[in-house]
Amino acid sequence: MTNTPHQQLLTEIDAFIAESGMGVSYFGKVASGNSELVQRLRSGGRVWPETQDKVRTFMKRYREERMEAAE
């Protein structure tokens, strides 16, 4: 069974949530403007490529900001 792009995104999100301690709904709201994003992915839903890009950009910037704050 191959990972679909949506499954891969969900794997990345789950790792980010575990790492950051952020709540699932809060993550969806701040990353994409949709508090139901993670639940939709977990239930087999899909998202637009633009939304995937937005979510990945949010996670990257969040990590970068935390690294800068730690320095």
Order of alpha helices (4+ residues) and beta strands (2+ residues): alpha-alpha-alpha-alpha
